[in-house]
Amino acid sequence: MKKVIIGGRLIDGTGRNPVDNSLIIVENEYITYAGEINESVIAEKCPDQYEKIDARGLTVIPGIIDCHIHLCGILGKDVRDWVLESKTQQAIVSVTEAERLINCGITTVCDVSQNGLYLKKLVQTSKIVGPRIIACGRGLCRLGGYIDFSGLPVEAINELHPWAVICDGVAEIRKCIRKLVREGADGVKIWATSSGVAKRPTDTDQHYSYEEMQIAVEEAEFIKMPIFAHCKSIQVTKTALSAGIKNIIHGGELDEECLELMKQKNTIFMPTLKTTLDWLEYNYDEIPLRKNLNAYPGATIEEKEYNRIKNNFKKVYEREIKIAVASDTFCQAVTPYGVTTLQELYAMADAGMSLMDVIVSATKIGAEAIGMSQFIGTIEQGKLADLLIIEKNPLEDIRHISPENMSLIMQNGQHIKSDERCIDYE
């Protein structure tokens, strides 16, 4: 399977200037050349039997990477539904979630759910269509924490919750992570705070101790797995960073000390900006009464919190701390699969990030966060051929990265979606 993509504007994901008239050669799963068009290269490496893809007037970018998603298959919006819905039903629905993602150009995801452990294998063996899945299995939560507020028995939650398990203390955390590894997990997620959905004043306070987080890091490092921490407060972010966790999800509050630690430790920040801003309208939880909220413009608490969240993001970006795309998609009814990931790109641009930096965050930085930068994230020689051909230039408007503008979606060198114009080169 040998292909050559000719004449497109190449945005390779590294942050380098685009190549306006490019040539990309794909052999089997891998990219063997990516750069300026070169007639001698075409003559030498692209004989007539190569499939020629016409990208003239179009833009080529790497496939999008979403570093935080839940392929859990839930239909209901109520937290009790998440546990009480049929596991078989959720597993079936999760297959459609994976398909929605790949059809929006998301070629790789880091998933936190029980289903992802199985979906990963089905995608790898081409039994179903979906993104490449870095599967964390279920994340770790403490007793009385994020998932333990539905009133259901702990045993039922641990058996049936689609994306988290209750786990306390150093010994339990060590054993739980080893069990996840046995099940085929590629990463670890811990809820270092809750999310506010329990509507308790302490929901954004620290839920795991330094020692508990440190042991999770130690276990992850034993087999070189990435580890991610859900952090909603300043103190817990500092604790997570000090314990050695480099992937910070949400980062709901950050002060100067946090920012300095993030810079020192080469942290990757995953703001889940779109979902966090929308959360103010979902009415899932009461808005935490943040300190100094009155320092932000707005006539209501919601408006002030909206501006505080965007300012929080801006401070990270201005410090040149690495930022990756993470949508926190968890339910089709609330956060549509694929669409929410792309809306995260749009939200980051709207918050002041340059369009090139948005693309780098959605590709190169995402690959680094999930430990896959050797294989994906950029369009370069030796990388897997995950790429999108887009009809319009995303450096003019990031919203050009949308399903209706995708002429071709390629994963591992295989066409997931392609139109006739692209494959009819003359």
VEXLUM-857133 format. One record per residue (C-alpha): x, y, z. Coordinates in steps of 0.05 Angstrom, whole numbers, padded with zeros to 5 digits, always signed. Layout:
N
XYZ...
//
This chain:
426
+00000+00000+00000+00039+00060-00026+00010+00130-00033+00034+00199-00051-00002+00262-00031+00015+00318-00079+00011+00393-00078-00023+00408-00011-00006+00462+00040+00030+00421+00093+00022+00441+00166+00064+00386+00197+00047+00397+00271+00117+00418+00292+00101+00492+00291+00146+00504+00231+00120+00548+00175+00074+00512+00126+00101+00482+00062+00055+00511+00008+00069+00460-00047+00084+00395-00011+00096+00322-00024+00080+00267+00026+00098+00195+00012+00064+00139+00051+00088+00067+00048+00043+00018+00085+00031+00051+00153+00089+00100+00153+00109+00167+00124+00174+00161+00084+00178+00232+00059+00144+00298+00078+00167+00365+00052+00172+00408-00009+00151+00378-00075+00211+00352-00113+00207+00324-00183+00268+00280-00173+00238+00251-00110+00173+00237-00147+00211+00203-00204+00254+00162-00156+00204+00144-00102+00135+00149-00134+00127+00102-00193+00061+00098-00230+00033+00043-00186+00031+00090-00126-00038+00115-00109-00035+00190-00122-00077+00236-00079-00091+00306-00104-00084+00357-00048-00074+00419-00092-00110+00478-00061-00121+00438+00003-00087+00435+00071-00055+00374+00103-00049+00369+00179-00036+00312+00228-00094+00274+00257-00124+00306+00320-00105+00276+00388-00153+00282+00447-00117+00268+00512-00178+00259+00556-00242+00225+00538-00291+00173+00566-00316+00120+00518-00367+00097+00569-00431+00091+00528-00476+00126+00578-00543+00152+00553-00572+00184+00616-00551+00251+00645-00564+00232+00718-00503+00207+00758-00542+00146+00781-00557+00127+00709-00482+00122+00697-00480+00063+00746-00548+00033+00735-00551+00030+00660-00536-00039+00630-00462-00052+00621-00478-00089+00557-00517-00029+00530-00460+00018+00549-00410-00026+00513-00452-00027+00450-00462+00049+00451-00388+00061+00461-00374+00030+00393-00415+00086+00361-00377+00137+00403-00311+00113+00375-00338+00118+00304-00362+00189+00316-00293+00209+00339-00255+00183+00279-00306+00213+00231-00289+00281+00261-00214+00272+00247-00195+00250+00317-00146+00194+00302-00120+00181+00373-00151+00188+00441-00131+00175+00513-00191+00142+00544-00213+00132+00616-00266+00078+00618-00274+00003+00625-00298-00002+00553-00235+00029+00525-00194-00031+00545-00234-00073+00496-00247-00021+00443-00172-00012+00437-00162-00084+00415-00222-00082+00367-00194-00019+00333-00124-00049+00329-00151-00112+00295-00198-00072+00249-00260-00104+00278-00289-00034+00288-00273+00035+00262-00247+00085+00313-00188+00125+00337-00125+00094+00364-00139+00086+00438-00090+00095+00494-00132+00061+00547-00127+00078+00621-00183+00033+00643-00222+00061+00701-00193+00119+00741-00179+00120+00816-00224+00157+00865-00225+00157+00940-00282+00134+00985-00330+00192+00993-00300+00226+00931-00319+00240+00860-00360+00178+00843-00382+00161+00913-00441+00208+00922-00499+00173+00887-00523+00137+00950-00511+00070+00916-00471+00015+00952-00396+00019+00944-00396-00052+00917-00444-00033+00862-00403+00028+00844-00339-00012+00840-00372-00065+00798-00413-00021+00751-00386+00050+00746-00363+00059+00673-00301+00102+00685-00278+00101+00758-00266+00056+00817-00262+00072+00892-00192+00062+00918-00160+00086+00983-00091+00086+01014-00022+00069+00989-00031-00006+00988-00099-00004+00952-00074+00045+00901-00013+00002+00886-00056-00060+00878-00109-00024+00836-00058+00002+00786-00026-00067+00780-00095-00096+00767-00106-00043+00713-00039-00062+00682-00061-00134+00682-00124-00114+00645-00083-00079+00591-00082-00007+00613-00034+00041+00579-00040+00098+00630-00067+00119+00698-00118+00172+00716-00131+00195+00788-00184+00242+00814-00142+00285+00860-00204+00327+00873-00278+00318+00858-00313+00356+00802-00365+00393+00842-00422+00347+00822-00432+00325+00894-00448+00398+00911-00405+00399+00974-00361+00459+00992-00300+00413+00995-00309+00382+00926-00251+00420+00896-00206+00409+00957-00151+00356+00957-00177+00284+00957-00113+00243+00955-00052+00254+00999+00018+00267+00973+00038+00196+00992-00021+00166+00954-00005+00207+00892+00069+00190+00898+00056+00115+00899+00012+00122+00837+00069+00157+00802+00118+00103+00824+00073+00048+00797+00063+00084+00731+00137+00096+00723+00153+00022+00734+00125+00007+00665+00132+00076+00634+00058+00093+00633+00034+00166+00631-00005+00188+00692-00059+00242+00693-00089+00279+00752-00157+00313+00755-00142+00378+00793-00192+00432+00811-00155+00472+00864-00088+00506+00875-00064+00462+00932-00080+00396+00898-00044+00419+00834+00018+00435+00875+00014+00368+00910+00006+00330+00844+00064+00366+00812+00108+00354+00873+00090+00280+00872+00114+00276+00800+00050+00280+00759+00064+00319+00696-00004+00315+00661-00053+00363+00697-00125+00359+00675-00170+00420+00685-00123+00459+00731-00184+00496+00756-00143+00545+00798-00070+00565+00788-00027+00615+00825+00044+00639+00810+00075+00583+00850+00034+00532+00810+00055+00564+00745+00128+00564+00765+00125+00490+00785+00091+00473+00719+00146+00507+00680+00201+00474+00720+00172+00404+00714+00156+00408+00640+00083+00399+00655+00030+00389+00602-00034+00427+00619-00101+00399+00594-00151+00454+00608-00215+00421+00581-00234+00493+00565-00297+00481+00524-00329+00432+00573-00309+00474+00634-00340+00537+00605-00403+00499+00584-00408+00469+00653-00432+00536+00678-00495+00525+00637-00506+00451+00650-00530+00463+00722-00497+00398+00742-00463+00431+00801-00461+00494+00841-00406+00542+00821-00349+00540+00871-00340+00606+00908-00269+00620+00886-00225+00669+00922-00220+00738+00890-00277+00723+00842-00299+00795+00846-00233+00815+00813-00261+00789+00746-00312+00826+00703-00384+00802+00700-00453+00819+00726-00465+00749+00754-00424+00695+00789-00428+00654+00724-00399+00711+00683-00344+00724+00732-00326+00650+00735-00326+00648+00658-00276+00704+00655-00234+00674+00711-00228+00608+00674-00206+00642+00610-00155+00684+00648-00129+00621+00681-00116+00592+00611-00084+00656+00587-00034+00655+00645-00011+00585+00626-00005+00603+00553+00034+00666+00567+00084+00626+00609+00095+00581+00549+00075+00520+00589+00056+00462+00544-00018+00455+00530-00053+00394+00501-00123+00385+00475-00168+00346+00524-00243+00350+00514-00268+00309+00574-00323+00283+00528-00365+00234+00569-00437+00232+00543-00466+00242+00474-00526+00280+00502-00482+00332+00537-00414+00330+00502-00423+00302+00432-00366+00256+00411-00318+00287+00362-00354+00353+00359-00333+00371+00430-00260+00355+00415-00261+00403+00355-00297+00455+00397-00240+00451+00447-00194+00475+00391-00241+00532+00376-00246+00551+00450-00170+00553+00457-00165+00599+00396-00221+00643+00423-00183+00649+00489-00122+00679+00454-00079+00621+00431-00048+00629+00361-00079+00583+00308-00012+00549+00295-00004+00536+00370-00074+00507+00373-00055+00457+00318+00010+00439+00354-00028+00429+00419-00078+00383+00383-00023+00341+00352+00050+00345+00374+00038+00362+00447-00018+00312+00453+00028+00256+00428+00080+00276+00479+00029+00275+00536+00007+00204+00521+00077+00177+00509+00068+00169+00434+00111+00224+00405+00158+00174+00372+00101+00149+00329+00047+00202+00319+00032+00276+00327+00071+00305+00268+00076+00292+00193+00149+00272+00189+00190+00215+00161+00184+00153+00204+00118+00172+00236+00053+00134+00227+00010+00164+00171-00046+00196+00212-00068+00258+00175-00126+00300+00151-00135+00336+00085-00177+00398+00096-00211+00440+00042-00196+00507+00076-00136+00536+00111-00141+00528+00188-00089+00582+00197-00141+00631+00171-00197+00604+00215-00189+00545+00263-00262+00528+00251-00242+00503+00182-00221+00440+00220-00291+00410+00216-00320+00345+00189-00353+00379+00129-00285+00407+00108-00248+00341+00113-00234+00312+00044-00193+00255+00072-00182+00224+00140-00123+00176+00142-00102+00132+00200-00042+00085+00196-00040+00099+00122-00112+00074+00112-00168+00117+00086-00223+00125+00138-00258+00177+00094-00240+00203+00025-00275+00239-00031-00267+00227-00105-00230+00292-00119-00173+00273-00073-00159+00205-00104-00168+00226-00177-00100+00259-00190-00081+00277-00260
//
